[in-house]
Amino acid sequence: MKLGVLTALFQDQSLEKALDIIAELGLEAVEIGTGNFVGDAHCNPSLLLEDEKKLKDFKRLIEEHNLFISALSCHGNPLHPDESFAKKHRKTINETILLAERLGVDRINCFAGCPGASDSDKYPNWVTCPWPPYYSEIIKWQWEKKIIPYWKETAKFAREHKVKICLEMHPGDAVYCPEKLLKLREAAGEEIGCNFDPSHLFWQGIDPIAAARKLGDAIYHVHAKDTRIDPLNCSVNGVLDTKPYSDEINRSWIFRTVGYGHSDDFWKDFVSTLRLVGYDYVLSIEHEDSLMSAKEGLEKAVKFLKDIILREKLGKMWWA
């Protein structure tokens, strides 16, 4: 396994400066945003696809820092009921697939998205229960008319360009748990896989170890991000918390740097489970810890994970 980082936390700095910091920390890979929710401060696919020189300069800059791109990230909502919004996000996803092919990167990270409850809606509708009965009808309509058709078409496009699509399971999105991801994968094809981020599973009450075993070879990319559950707030208000992320003391949970939500016992078990299911690629650090600066959070995550990940290939079992 190798350590990497999602460069979104460096959006206020140039790509070259960000790569300097990343290389100095001893990381090996970068996950770079190409637009939508993660921004395109370091990589605008429209510009790179139309200018061969800019594309070569971009690629050379990564290589000069002895890094490689683990994935291009374009998390957004291509199923948004506002057609102009959805069209923009779909365009970024398609351009990211094309750019990945040109760069020799074989996977992109994104969200599946969330439709409205009907064609006349203005905003997405994330249904969380089956009753009253019209909720079940909404879910059925979303999957049959919006989610599956779009992703079947996009998976085909990705297949033609030899790129995998890594969907991050995120509440508020149509694909928020292993069951939903595997449902879409079965319908759209094996180009659809998972960008596995345990932080979004913790607060739903999902065990990331069990989830990883269930997903198996559908895991194409992994985020290293933690979540701290506040036992007092959660015991009173539950896990569905819409208070601002900045209201840390009153929230049921907050995102944390790895090791500050769960101990090294969990993370050792997690990387071991990834090896059990055949994942031997990148752990990409995503910093969204509101109690730490980006610099401190990243440095602590790197130090913590360097002692956790399993780097060497398996040898022969001399005892077997």
C-alpha positions as CSV (number, residue, x, y, z in Angstrom):
1,M,0.0,0.0,0.0
2,K,1.0,3.6,-0.5
3,L,0.1,6.9,1.2
4,G,-1.4,9.8,-0.7
5,V,-3.5,12.9,-0.1
6,L,-6.5,14.7,-1.7
7,T,-5.0,18.0,-2.7
8,A,-8.2,20.0,-2.0
9,L,-6.8,21.2,1.3
10,F,-4.2,23.1,-0.6
11,Q,-6.6,25.1,-2.8
12,D,-5.2,28.4,-1.6
13,Q,-1.8,27.5,-2.9
14,S,-0.3,26.7,-6.3
15,L,-0.1,23.1,-7.4
16,E,3.7,23.3,-7.4
17,K,3.8,24.6,-3.8
18,A,1.3,21.9,-2.8
19,L,3.4,19.2,-4.4
20,D,6.5,20.5,-2.6
21,I,4.8,20.1,0.7
22,I,3.4,16.6,-0.2
23,A,6.8,15.3,-1.4
24,E,8.6,16.7,1.7
25,L,6.2,14.7,3.9
26,G,7.2,11.5,2.1
27,L,3.9,10.8,0.5
28,E,3.8,8.9,-2.8
29,A,0.5,9.7,-4.4
30,V,-1.9,12.6,-5.0
31,E,-5.6,12.7,-5.6
32,I,-6.4,15.8,-7.5
33,G,-9.7,17.6,-7.8
34,T,-11.1,18.5,-11.3
35,G,-14.1,20.5,-10.4
36,N,-17.7,20.2,-9.0
37,F,-17.8,20.2,-5.2
38,V,-14.0,19.7,-4.8
39,G,-13.0,22.6,-7.0
40,D,-10.5,22.7,-9.9
41,A,-7.8,24.9,-8.4
42,H,-5.0,22.6,-9.4
43,C,-6.5,20.8,-12.4
44,N,-9.0,22.2,-14.9
45,P,-9.9,19.4,-17.3
46,S,-11.3,21.7,-20.0
47,L,-8.1,23.7,-20.2
48,L,-5.8,20.6,-20.1
49,L,-7.7,18.7,-22.7
50,E,-7.5,21.5,-25.3
51,D,-3.8,22.5,-24.7
52,E,-1.3,19.7,-25.2
53,K,1.6,21.8,-23.8
54,K,-0.4,22.5,-20.5
55,L,-1.2,18.8,-20.3
56,K,2.5,17.8,-20.6
57,D,3.6,20.5,-18.1
58,F,1.0,19.3,-15.6
59,K,2.1,15.7,-16.0
60,R,5.8,16.6,-15.8
61,L,5.2,18.6,-12.6
62,I,3.8,15.5,-10.9
63,E,6.6,13.3,-12.1
64,E,9.3,15.8,-11.0
65,H,8.1,15.5,-7.4
66,N,8.3,11.6,-7.6
67,L,4.6,11.4,-7.2
68,F,1.8,9.7,-9.1
69,I,-1.9,10.4,-9.4
70,S,-4.0,7.9,-7.6
71,A,-7.3,9.3,-8.9
72,L,-8.9,12.4,-10.3
73,S,-11.8,13.6,-8.1
74,C,-14.9,15.3,-9.4
75,H,-17.5,14.8,-6.6
76,G,-20.8,16.4,-7.5
77,N,-24.4,15.7,-8.2
78,P,-25.0,14.7,-11.9
79,L,-28.6,13.8,-11.0
80,H,-29.7,17.1,-9.5
81,P,-33.2,18.0,-10.6
82,D,-32.0,21.5,-11.8
83,E,-30.9,20.5,-15.3
84,S,-28.4,23.3,-15.6
85,F,-26.7,22.2,-12.4
86,A,-26.7,18.5,-13.3
87,K,-25.5,19.2,-16.9
88,K,-22.5,21.1,-15.5
89,H,-21.6,18.3,-13.2
90,R,-22.1,15.6,-15.9
91,K,-19.8,17.6,-18.2
92,T,-17.1,17.7,-15.5
93,I,-17.4,13.9,-14.9
94,N,-17.1,13.2,-18.7
95,E,-14.1,15.5,-19.1
96,T,-12.5,14.0,-16.0
97,I,-12.8,10.5,-17.6
98,L,-11.2,11.8,-20.8
99,L,-8.4,13.6,-18.9
100,A,-7.7,10.5,-16.8
101,E,-7.2,8.5,-20.0
102,R,-4.8,11.1,-21.4
103,L,-2.8,11.1,-18.1
104,G,-2.7,7.3,-17.8
105,V,-4.8,7.4,-14.7
106,D,-7.3,4.5,-14.5
107,R,-9.8,5.7,-12.0
108,I,-11.9,8.8,-11.0
109,N,-13.7,9.5,-7.7
110,C,-17.1,11.0,-7.5
111,F,-20.6,10.7,-5.9
112,A,-23.5,8.9,-7.5
113,G,-25.7,12.0,-7.0
114,C,-29.3,12.4,-5.7
115,P,-32.3,13.2,-7.8
116,G,-35.5,15.0,-6.8
117,A,-38.7,13.3,-6.1
118,S,-40.2,14.2,-9.5
119,D,-39.2,16.0,-12.7
120,S,-40.7,19.1,-11.4
121,D,-38.6,19.3,-8.2
122,K,-36.0,22.1,-7.7
123,Y,-33.8,20.3,-5.1
124,P,-32.6,16.7,-4.4
125,N,-34.7,14.5,-2.2
126,W,-32.9,12.0,-0.1
127,V,-35.5,9.5,1.2
128,T,-34.6,7.9,4.5
129,C,-37.6,5.7,5.3
130,P,-40.2,3.6,3.4
131,W,-43.3,5.1,5.0
132,P,-45.7,6.7,4.2
133,P,-46.0,4.6,1.0
134,Y,-45.2,7.4,-1.4
135,Y,-41.6,7.4,-0.1
136,S,-41.2,3.9,-1.5
137,E,-42.6,5.1,-4.8
138,I,-40.1,8.0,-4.9
139,I,-37.2,5.6,-4.3
140,K,-38.4,3.3,-7.1
141,W,-38.8,6.2,-9.5
142,Q,-35.4,7.6,-8.6
143,W,-33.6,4.4,-9.3
144,E,-35.5,3.3,-12.4
145,K,-35.8,6.6,-14.1
146,K,-32.7,8.6,-13.0
147,I,-30.0,6.7,-11.2
148,I,-29.6,3.5,-13.2
149,P,-30.1,5.1,-16.7
150,Y,-27.5,7.8,-16.1
151,W,-24.9,5.5,-14.6
152,K,-25.3,2.8,-17.2
153,E,-24.6,5.3,-19.9
154,T,-21.6,6.9,-17.9
155,A,-20.2,3.5,-17.1
156,K,-20.2,2.6,-20.8
157,F,-18.4,5.9,-21.6
158,A,-15.8,5.1,-18.9
159,R,-15.4,1.5,-20.3
160,E,-14.6,2.9,-23.7
161,H,-11.8,5.0,-22.2
162,K,-10.5,2.3,-19.8
163,V,-11.4,4.2,-16.6
164,K,-13.0,3.0,-13.4
165,I,-15.6,5.1,-11.5
166,C,-15.1,5.1,-7.7
167,L,-18.3,6.2,-6.0
168,E,-17.9,7.5,-2.5
169,M,-20.7,6.3,-0.1
170,H,-22.1,9.5,1.4
171,P,-25.4,10.2,3.2
172,G,-27.6,12.6,1.3
173,D,-26.5,10.7,-1.9
174,A,-28.3,7.9,-3.6
175,V,-25.4,5.6,-2.9
176,Y,-24.6,5.8,0.8
177,C,-24.0,2.2,1.9
178,P,-22.6,-1.0,0.5
179,E,-26.1,-2.3,-0.4
180,K,-26.8,0.7,-2.6
181,L,-23.4,0.6,-4.2
182,L,-23.6,-3.0,-5.1
183,K,-27.1,-2.5,-6.5
184,L,-25.8,0.1,-8.9
185,R,-22.7,-1.9,-9.8
186,E,-24.9,-4.8,-10.7
187,A,-27.1,-2.6,-12.9
188,A,-24.4,-0.5,-14.6
189,G,-21.3,-2.8,-14.7
190,E,-18.0,-3.4,-13.0
191,E,-16.7,0.0,-14.1
192,I,-18.6,1.1,-11.0
193,G,-16.7,0.6,-7.8
194,C,-16.1,2.2,-4.5
195,N,-14.0,5.1,-3.2
196,F,-14.1,3.7,0.4
197,D,-14.2,6.4,3.0
198,P,-14.8,5.0,6.5
199,S,-15.7,8.5,8.0
200,H,-19.1,8.5,6.3
201,L,-19.9,5.0,7.5
202,F,-19.0,5.5,11.2
203,W,-21.8,8.0,11.9
204,Q,-24.4,5.9,10.1
205,G,-23.6,3.0,12.5
206,I,-22.0,1.0,9.7
207,D,-18.9,-1.1,10.7
208,P,-16.2,-0.2,8.0
209,I,-14.6,-3.6,8.5
210,A,-17.8,-5.5,7.7
211,A,-18.5,-3.1,4.9
212,A,-15.1,-3.6,3.3
213,R,-15.5,-7.4,3.5
214,K,-18.9,-7.1,1.8
215,L,-17.6,-4.9,-1.0
216,G,-14.5,-6.9,-1.6
217,D,-13.0,-6.4,-5.0
218,A,-15.4,-3.5,-5.7
219,I,-13.1,-1.3,-3.6
220,Y,-11.1,0.7,-6.2
221,H,-9.8,3.6,-4.0
222,V,-9.7,4.4,-0.3
223,H,-9.8,7.6,1.8
224,A,-8.1,7.9,5.1
225,K,-10.5,10.1,7.2
226,D,-11.9,9.6,10.7
227,T,-15.1,10.5,12.5
228,R,-15.6,11.2,16.3
229,I,-19.0,10.3,17.6
230,D,-20.0,12.5,20.6
231,P,-21.7,10.0,23.0
232,L,-23.6,12.7,24.9
233,N,-25.1,14.6,21.9
234,C,-25.7,11.4,19.9
235,S,-27.5,9.7,22.8
236,V,-30.0,12.6,22.9
237,N,-30.3,13.6,19.2
238,G,-29.2,10.6,17.2
239,V,-26.9,10.7,14.2
240,L,-28.9,12.7,11.7
241,D,-27.3,16.1,12.6
242,T,-27.9,19.2,10.4
243,K,-26.1,21.7,12.6
244,P,-23.1,23.4,11.0
245,Y,-19.8,21.5,11.0
246,S,-18.4,24.5,12.9
247,D,-20.7,23.9,15.9
248,E,-18.5,21.1,17.1
249,I,-19.4,21.0,20.7
250,N,-23.1,20.6,20.0
251,R,-22.9,18.1,17.1
252,S,-23.5,14.4,17.4
253,W,-20.3,13.8,15.4
254,I,-17.5,15.6,13.6
255,F,-14.8,14.6,11.1
256,R,-11.4,14.1,12.6
257,T,-7.9,13.4,11.5
258,V,-7.1,9.6,11.5
259,G,-6.4,8.4,15.0
260,Y,-8.5,11.1,16.7
261,G,-11.9,9.4,16.1
262,H,-10.8,5.8,16.4
263,S,-7.6,4.2,17.8
264,D,-4.8,2.5,15.9
265,D,-6.5,-0.8,16.8
266,F,-9.2,0.1,14.3
267,W,-6.9,1.4,11.6
268,K,-4.6,-1.7,11.9
269,D,-7.6,-3.9,11.5
270,F,-8.9,-1.7,8.6
271,V,-5.7,-1.9,6.5
272,S,-5.4,-5.7,7.3
273,T,-9.0,-6.1,6.0
274,L,-8.2,-4.2,2.9
275,R,-5.4,-6.7,2.2
276,L,-7.7,-9.6,3.0
277,V,-10.1,-8.5,0.2
278,G,-7.3,-7.8,-2.2
279,Y,-6.9,-4.0,-2.1
280,D,-3.2,-3.0,-2.3
281,Y,-3.3,0.5,-3.7
282,V,-3.4,4.0,-2.1
283,L,-4.7,5.3,1.2
284,S,-5.5,8.9,0.3
285,I,-5.7,11.3,3.3
286,E,-8.6,13.6,3.3
287,H,-8.3,16.5,5.8
288,E,-11.7,17.8,7.1
289,D,-10.8,18.1,10.8
290,S,-12.2,21.4,12.0
291,L,-10.2,21.2,15.3
292,M,-6.9,21.2,13.5
293,S,-5.2,23.3,10.9
294,A,-4.7,21.7,7.5
295,K,-0.9,21.6,8.1
296,E,-1.1,19.9,11.5
297,G,-3.9,17.6,10.5
298,L,-2.0,16.3,7.5
299,E,1.3,16.0,9.4
300,K,-0.4,14.0,12.2
301,A,-2.2,11.8,9.7
302,V,1.0,11.0,7.8
303,K,2.9,10.2,11.0
304,F,0.0,8.0,12.2
305,L,-0.5,6.0,9.0
306,K,3.2,5.5,8.2
307,D,3.3,3.0,11.1
308,I,-0.1,1.4,10.2
309,I,-0.1,0.7,6.5
310,L,1.3,-2.6,5.1
311,R,3.9,-1.8,2.4
312,E,5.7,-5.0,1.5
313,K,4.4,-7.7,-0.8
314,L,3.5,-10.9,0.9
315,G,6.2,-13.5,1.2
316,K,6.0,-17.3,1.2
317,M,4.4,-18.8,4.3
318,W,7.5,-20.7,5.6
319,W,5.5,-22.1,8.5
320,A,2.7,-23.5,6.3
